[in-house]
Amino acid sequence: MNQRPSTAGGSLQDLLAETASGNHAAFRALYEATAPKLLGVVLRITRNRPVAEEVLQETYVKVWQKAERFSPEAGQPMAWLSQIARNRAIDRIRSERIERSRVGDDESVLGRLAAPGTGDVVLQESLRVCLGRLDEESRNCVVLAYCSGFSREELAEKYGRPVGTIKTLLFRSVKLLKACLEST
């Protein structure tokens, strides 16, 4: 593998090209230039710092392995890197959700919403009250979509509804939640 150092001022595109050729210094520079932003992307999806750090590591392994697939004509380097990170994070959430369902996690959807130590207790209680005002299917769809990362397609399959119906249900439910939270 080529270990020659890359120029410190190299563009992300240049760093990706050098990484594709096996340049470890370029890969290190790419990591240093992009890791904080990608950690933020992953953290917003996983909502768990240790898991986000693992996913970030998996992301950079994938980048090292697939750097030659980056095409400047297809888009910006940061968008390409962000997509890899996002996909890895979603894959992690889905695999953990499948694992939980295999071991019979029978906690209620609302019980999982406000885990201890995750933010403002007053806001959590307000959200719990407002969610309680939604019908069960709407509440479950909202929580599964926004807390567990279910896609509209997955929800449509789970509830035996068309994707458009799920999209409308989510839109209306979030609108009702927003109005409820603003009034509390």
N, C-alpha and C positions, 0 to 999 in steps of 0.2 A: 504494500500500500504506500501511496505517496504521502510523505509527512512534511513536505515543504510548507513553510508558513505562508498564509495568505496576507494580502495587504489589509491593514487595520480598517481602512476606509472603504472596503469593498461593499458593493451593493448586495442586497439579499439575493438577487438573481445571480450575481457573480459567486457569492458564497455557496449557493445551491449547486451551481455548476462545478465548483471546486470540490464540494462534498461528494457529488456524483462520481468524481474521479478518484475518490478515496483520500482526500486531503483532510487529515484529522484536525489541523489547525483551523481550517476553514469551517469545519463542522463545529468546533468549539466557539468560534466567532459567531456563527449562525445561532447557536444555542444562547450565547450571552446577549445577542441582539433581540431575540424573539421570545425567550422563555417567560419573562414577566407577563407579556401580553397573553401568551398561550395558556399560562397558568390561570389567568383571570377568566379566559374563555371556559376552561375546564371546570374551574371552581364554581362558576355560575350554573353549570349543568349538574355537577355532582353534589354541590353544597356540603362537601366534606373535604377538608384540607389534606389529610393523609391519602385519601383515595385520589384526589386531584393530583397529588404529587406522583403517585404511582402511574396514573394515566398519562401524565406529562412525560414520564420516563418512557412509557410504551410508545408515545407519539414520536419521540426523537429516535427510538430504535427503528420505527417505521420510516421516518424521514431518511435515516442513514441508508436503509435498505432500498428505498424507492426514489432517492433524489434524482436519478436519471430520468424519471418519468415527468418531472416538472417541465412544463412548456410555457415559455413567456407569452406565446400567442394566446394561450388559454386563459390567462389572467395574471394577477399580481402575485408575487411570492407569498406575501403575508396571508392572502386569501386562501392560497393552496395549503399553507401550513395550518391555518385556522380550521379549514375543513377536515384535515386529518385529525387534529385535536378534538374537534367536535364529534366526529364519527367514533373515535376511540372512547370518549366520555359516554356517549349514548350507548355504545355497545356494552360498556361496563355496567351502566344502570340497568339495561335490559337483562344482562346475565345475572346480576344480583337479584332482580325481581323474579326471574325464573327460579333461581336457587331458593328464594324465600317461599315461593309457592310450592316447591317440592318438599320443603320441610314443614309445610302446613302452618305458615304464619297466619294466625287467625285474629290478629288485632283488628279492631275496627278501623275503617279508613280515617275517621275523624280522630281516633286515638293516636294515629301516626303523625297527624298534621303538626302538632306542636310538641316536639320533643324537648325535654328539659335543656335549658341553656342555649336555645336557638332564637334569640332575639327578644323583643319587647313583649313582656307577659300580657300587658293590657291589649296590645294589638292582637296577640294570639287569641286571647279570650274573645275579643270583638269578632275576629274572623270565625272562631268556632260558633259563636251565636249566629252570625250571618249565614254561615254554611248550613246551620241547622234549620234555617228558613227555606232552604231549597228542597225540592222533592229528592228522594233518595237517589234516583238515577242521575239527576243533574249534579247533585253533590258528589257522587262517586266519580262521574266523568271529569268534573273540574279537578278533584284531588288527584286522580290518576294522571290526567294530562299535565298539570302544573307542578305536582310534587313527585311523581314517579316517572315522568318522561314518556308516557304513552302517546303515540301519534294518533291522529284522527282515524286513520285506517285501522289501527289496533283496537281503538274504542268501538268503531263501527262493527268490527268482527266480534268483539266481546259481547256487545249488546244486541247484535243482529239488526242493526240499523244502517241505512245508507250514510256514506261519509258526509254528504251535504246536511243531513239531519243532525249529525253529531256536531258539525261545524256551527250550525245555527244554535243548537243547545248550549254549546260552550260560550258562544258570543252572548246569548241572552243571560246565561247564568253569571258570567263575569260582570255584565252590566248591572244585574241585580245586586251582586256582591259589592260592587263599587258604590252603588247608591246606599246600600245598607251601612257600609263602613263610614261613608261620609256623614250619615245621620246619627252615628253613635258617638 
